[in-house]
Amino acid sequence: MTIDAITVDNLTRKFGDFTAVDSVTFSVKPGEIFGLLGPNGAGKTTVIRMLTGLLLPTSGGGQVAGADLLTGSEAIKLRIGYMSQLFSLYADLTVEENISFFAGLYGVAGERLEARRAAVLSMADLEGQRRTLTGQLPLGWKQRLALGCAVLHEPGILFLDEPTSGVDPVARRRFWTLIDGLARQGTTVVVSTHYLEEAEYCHRVGLMNRGRLIALDRPAAVRAADTEQLLELVTASRVSNVAGLVATLREAPGVEDAVLFGRRIHLSVHDAGAARTALPPWLGAHGIEVASLEPVAPSLEDAVVSLIRKAGGAVEG
């Protein structure tokens, strides 16, 4: 029987009268990539802070790497790796000096330090940048260095809190290749992200909104669970005020929601057949000519938007 790397049972965290995390329950298996999704204010970072021993739960509990969340926070910190979106690197230290600093924090020394330094430099593709000041590195390189420093001590569980914020798409793809490699070697990875395309790299995802876990499954299963009828709208000419058009469409008869996808707009509707007949003349009356209005299968982003709307919508502000 496989013992879960992480178990969480009714995990709750309050700040005064505000409940940031509300009775969250889930588990993560060894070697699994588990994604925490949700808008700003959903509670993702608060969950990660509790799981990494940085914040005690108000109630509920669980275990991380065999240590209890309520009584074993120091043990948890020694058994995990943690990387925040700020990367926690020292800009005025060189690449090699940053590695040595974090090695000291984790008690990695001697021959093991030599081996782990070489492994980190190789993984991050920074062998030729040993003596470069970290502050002078491009953002994607800093990201890889921060990941390397987080796994210097070869932790069984790695936490990544929005690690790709502000990083370009090419660097994000390369970063996820490294994450996949770590998971294949047995590392359990918990990652929070705003980028829903990254959720497709996860084995399972937990979608949070307003402190609650509102979906928990494989990305494909979350996508398939969205039973709303969806139409994709393409206008015949460029619209000067796309945000205004989206807001107008939300008031259109038969439309549940309208969301911008690049230059296209996805419409959640009550009845796709009726909407395809009624919307073109309605839009024409508002000065918008329709080039196409066709049914589409929901993407993961469509499903997430739908689930969040049904769960009361994202927190404003």
C-alpha positions in Angstrom: 0.0 0.0 0.0 1.4 3.4 -1.1 1.6 6.0 1.7 0.5 9.5 0.4 3.2 12.1 0.4 0.7 14.7 1.6 -2.7 14.4 3.3 -4.9 17.3 4.2 -8.1 17.0 6.2 -10.5 19.9 6.7 -7.6 22.4 6.6 -8.8 25.8 7.7 -7.0 29.1 8.2 -8.6 32.3 9.5 -7.2 35.8 9.9 -9.5 37.4 12.4 -13.0 37.2 10.9 -11.7 36.4 7.4 -11.5 32.7 6.4 -8.7 32.4 3.8 -8.9 28.6 3.6 -12.1 26.8 4.4 -12.2 23.1 5.2 -9.9 21.9 2.4 -9.3 18.1 2.1 -7.1 16.3 -0.4 -4.1 14.0 -0.7 -1.1 13.8 -3.0 0.7 10.6 -4.0 4.5 10.2 -4.3 5.8 11.3 -7.6 2.6 13.2 -8.5 2.5 16.7 -10.0 -0.4 18.3 -8.2 -1.6 21.7 -9.3 -3.4 24.3 -7.2 -5.4 26.6 -9.5 -7.6 29.6 -8.8 -7.9 33.3 -9.1 -6.1 35.8 -6.8 -7.5 35.6 -3.3 -8.6 31.9 -3.8 -6.4 30.7 -0.9 -3.7 28.9 -2.9 -0.7 30.6 -1.3 -2.2 30.2 2.2 -2.5 26.5 1.6 1.1 26.2 0.5 2.3 28.3 3.4 0.6 25.8 5.8 1.9 22.8 3.9 5.5 24.1 4.1 5.4 24.8 7.8 5.4 28.5 7.5 1.8 29.0 8.8 -0.1 27.0 11.4 -3.7 26.0 10.5 -6.5 27.4 12.6 -8.2 24.0 12.5 -8.0 20.8 10.6 -4.7 19.2 9.9 -2.7 16.7 7.9 0.8 15.4 7.2 3.6 16.4 4.9 6.5 14.0 4.3 5.4 12.0 7.4 5.4 15.1 9.7 2.3 16.6 11.3 1.2 20.0 10.2 0.4 21.1 13.7 3.4 19.8 15.6 6.1 19.1 13.0 6.7 22.4 11.1 10.5 22.3 11.7 10.7 18.7 10.4 8.6 19.6 7.4 11.0 22.5 6.5 13.9 20.1 6.5 12.2 17.5 4.3 10.8 19.6 1.5 12.0 22.0 -1.1 10.3 25.4 -1.6 10.4 27.9 -4.4 8.4 31.1 -4.3 7.6 33.4 -7.2 10.2 35.8 -5.8 12.8 33.1 -6.2 14.5 34.0 -2.8 17.9 34.4 -4.4 20.6 36.9 -3.4 21.3 39.3 -6.4 24.7 40.4 -5.1 26.0 36.8 -4.8 27.3 34.8 -7.8 25.5 31.7 -9.0 28.0 29.5 -7.2 27.8 31.5 -4.0 24.0 31.2 -4.0 24.3 27.5 -4.4 26.8 27.3 -1.5 24.6 29.5 0.7 21.5 27.3 0.3 23.6 24.2 0.7 24.6 25.5 4.1 21.0 26.0 5.1 20.1 22.4 4.1 23.3 20.9 5.7 24.7 19.7 2.4 28.5 19.6 2.7 31.7 17.9 1.7 31.6 15.5 -1.2 27.9 15.6 -1.4 28.0 19.4 -1.9 30.4 18.9 -4.8 28.1 16.4 -6.4 25.0 18.4 -5.8 26.6 21.6 -7.0 27.5 19.9 -10.3 24.1 18.4 -10.6 22.3 21.8 -10.1 24.6 23.6 -12.5 24.0 21.0 -15.1 20.2 20.9 -14.6 19.9 24.7 -14.8 22.4 24.8 -17.7 24.5 27.4 -15.8 27.9 25.7 -15.8 29.4 28.6 -17.7 27.8 31.2 -15.3 29.3 30.1 -12.0 30.9 33.5 -11.3 28.1 35.6 -12.8 26.3 37.8 -10.3 22.8 36.4 -9.9 21.2 39.9 -10.3 22.7 40.0 -13.8 21.0 36.8 -15.0 18.0 36.8 -17.3 14.7 36.0 -15.5 14.4 32.5 -16.9 18.0 31.7 -15.8 17.2 33.0 -12.3 14.1 30.7 -12.3 16.2 27.6 -13.1 18.8 28.5 -10.5 16.1 29.0 -7.8 14.7 25.6 -8.7 18.2 24.1 -8.4 18.7 25.6 -5.0 15.3 24.3 -3.8 16.3 20.7 -4.7 19.9 20.9 -3.5 19.2 18.5 -0.6 17.2 16.1 -2.8 13.8 16.6 -1.0 11.0 14.1 -1.6 8.5 16.9 -1.9 8.8 20.2 -3.8 6.5 23.2 -3.4 6.4 25.8 -6.1 4.3 28.9 -5.4 3.5 30.6 -8.8 7.1 30.0 -10.0 6.5 31.1 -13.6 5.0 34.5 -12.9 6.5 37.1 -15.3 8.6 34.5 -17.1 8.3 34.3 -20.9 6.5 31.3 -22.6 9.7 29.7 -23.8 11.3 29.8 -20.3 8.0 28.4 -18.8 8.1 25.4 -21.2 11.7 24.7 -20.3 11.0 25.0 -16.6 8.1 22.5 -16.9 10.5 20.0 -18.7 12.7 20.2 -15.5 9.6 19.7 -13.3 8.5 16.7 -15.3 12.0 15.2 -15.0 12.0 15.6 -11.2 8.6 13.9 -10.9 9.8 11.0 -13.1 12.6 10.5 -10.6 10.1 10.3 -7.8 9.8 13.8 -6.5 6.3 14.9 -5.5 5.5 18.4 -6.8 2.8 20.8 -5.6 2.6 23.9 -7.8 0.3 26.8 -7.8 -0.2 28.7 -11.0 -2.3 31.4 -12.8 -1.5 29.9 -16.2 -4.2 27.4 -17.0 -2.2 25.9 -19.9 0.4 24.8 -17.3 -2.3 22.9 -15.5 -2.3 20.4 -18.4 1.2 19.3 -17.3 -0.2 18.3 -13.9 -1.4 14.8 -13.1 -4.2 16.2 -11.0 -5.5 19.7 -10.2 -7.3 21.2 -7.3 -9.4 24.3 -8.2 -9.9 26.8 -5.4 -12.2 29.8 -5.1 -13.0 31.9 -2.1 -11.0 29.6 0.2 -12.8 26.4 -0.8 -11.7 23.5 -3.0 -14.4 23.4 -5.7 -12.9 20.7 -8.1 -10.4 18.0 -7.7 -9.5 15.7 -10.6 -7.3 15.1 -13.6 -7.2 18.1 -16.0 -9.1 16.1 -18.7 -11.8 15.1 -16.2 -12.3 18.7 -15.0 -12.6 19.8 -18.6 -15.0 17.0 -19.5 -17.2 17.8 -16.5 -18.1 21.2 -18.0 -21.6 20.5 -19.5 -22.4 24.0 -20.5 -23.1 24.7 -24.2 -20.3 26.8 -25.7 -20.2 29.0 -28.8 -17.1 30.7 -30.3 -17.7 34.1 -31.8 -15.5 35.7 -34.5 -16.4 39.2 -35.6 -16.1 40.2 -39.3 -13.9 43.2 -38.4 -11.6 44.2 -35.6 -13.5 45.6 -32.6 -12.1 48.8 -31.1 -13.5 48.1 -27.6 -13.4 44.4 -27.1 -13.9 44.6 -23.3 -17.0 46.6 -24.0 -18.3 44.0 -26.4 -17.7 41.2 -23.9 -19.6 43.1 -21.3 -22.4 43.7 -23.7 -22.6 40.1 -24.7 -23.0 39.1 -21.1 -26.4 40.9 -21.3 -27.4 39.2 -24.5 -30.5 37.0 -24.4 -29.6 33.4 -23.7 -26.0 34.1 -22.8 -24.7 32.9 -19.4 -21.2 34.4 -19.7 -18.7 35.8 -22.3 -15.0 35.3 -22.1 -12.2 36.6 -24.4 -9.9 34.0 -25.9 -7.3 35.8 -28.0 -9.3 37.5 -30.8 -12.3 35.2 -30.3 -15.0 35.2 -27.7 -16.4 32.1 -26.0 -20.1 32.3 -25.0 -21.7 30.1 -22.5 -25.3 29.8 -23.6 -28.6 28.1 -22.5 -29.4 26.7 -26.0 -26.7 26.7 -28.7 -29.1 26.3 -31.6 -31.3 29.1 -30.5 -28.3 31.4 -29.7 -26.8 30.8 -33.2 -30.1 32.1 -34.7 -30.8 34.9 -32.3 -27.3 36.4 -31.7 -26.2 37.6 -35.2 -29.2 40.0 -35.7 -28.9 41.1 -32.0 -25.2 41.9 -32.6 -26.0 43.5 -35.9 -28.3 45.9 -34.0 -25.4 46.8 -31.8 -23.1 47.5 -34.8 -21.2 44.1 -34.8 -21.1 41.9 -37.8 -20.6 38.2 -37.2 -18.0 36.3 -39.3 -18.7 32.9 -37.5 -20.6 31.6 -34.5 -19.9 27.9 -34.0 -20.1 25.3 -31.2 -16.8 24.4 -29.6 -15.7 21.9 -27.1 -14.8 23.5 -23.7 -11.1 24.0 -22.9 -9.8 23.7 -19.4 -9.9 27.4 -19.1 -13.6 27.4 -20.1 -14.3 24.7 -17.5 -12.4 26.7 -14.8 -14.2 29.9 -15.6 -17.6 28.1 -15.5 -16.8 26.4 -12.2 -15.7 29.6 -10.6 -18.8 31.5 -11.8 -21.0 28.7 -10.4 -19.1 28.9 -7.1 -19.9 32.6 -6.6 -17.3 34.2 -8.8 -13.8 35.3 -8.0 -13.1 37.7 -5.1 -13.2 41.3 -6.4 -10.1 43.5 -6.0 
